[in-house]
Amino acid sequence: MSLCKHCISGVRHEGTPEGKLDKLGGVDVYIATPAEVEYPKDKVLLFFPDGFGLQLVNAQLLADDFARNGFKTVILDYFKGDPVPPDAFSSGNFDLMSWLGKHPVEEAMSDIRNVIDALKAEGVTKFGAVGFCYGGARTAFNLAFTGEIHVVAVSHPSLLQVPDDLNKYLAESKAPLLINSCETDSQFPISAQEQADAILGGGKFAPGYERTYWPGVVHGFAIRGDLSDPNVKAGKEGAFKASVEFLIKYL
């Protein structure tokens, strides 16, 4: 499966990030730490970004929002300083598949595990994951399959093999799963959403499964959507609220 045009389209959001850039396990990270609320020091929320990486201000602002809700949040630069450039939002001529070929999932998984090991050395014992597009499937699902993370909340996931990955999640994962889906998404279309519900819903996946659906929006709405569009604003804010509530419940 390949990525789609909506994987590199969107709007840069406004705001000033409040976290810090650092390194963990030799990997560049952005860390957002709760400043006004007490938070459990043994838990961390791993933030798996889309192709624009941790460098996109949208991701940093969203990590700050998770921190305000009590989750120490770490965005990983598993693209090693080579994300999709922000001008791809408007240029429309970026060679996405050539770029993707330079960033195999296996390398991303190695970086993620280095960060997890570094956090464990600091006393962290429980990990949640939020992911978007590229970060919403292969990375988060792989860690759920092996029991390395304890709860997963993804938005408009890309590169899922449906139904195989969903069946594998049912058989091998014990991490509760939330999927924030939308009306127009070639990466996770309505047919895949229905299969997810059929495979994991109705109590079939005992640890916990939920799916939200946001009409009138496209793939990318939860991190790169145009917030001047009321449907996008409702979808982004609703997906974030659902993710926070799911994480509070299970992490």
PyMOL commands that set and color helices and strands:
alter all, ss='L'
color gray80, all
select helices_A, chain A and resi 5-8+57-68+88-91+96-101+105-121+134-136+138-145+164-172+190-200+221-224+230-250
alter helices_A, ss='H'
color red, helices_A
select strands_A, chain A and resi 20-24+27-32+43-48+73-76+126-133+151-157+177-184+209-218
alter strands_A, ss='S'
color yellow, strands_A
deselect
rebuild
show_as cartoon
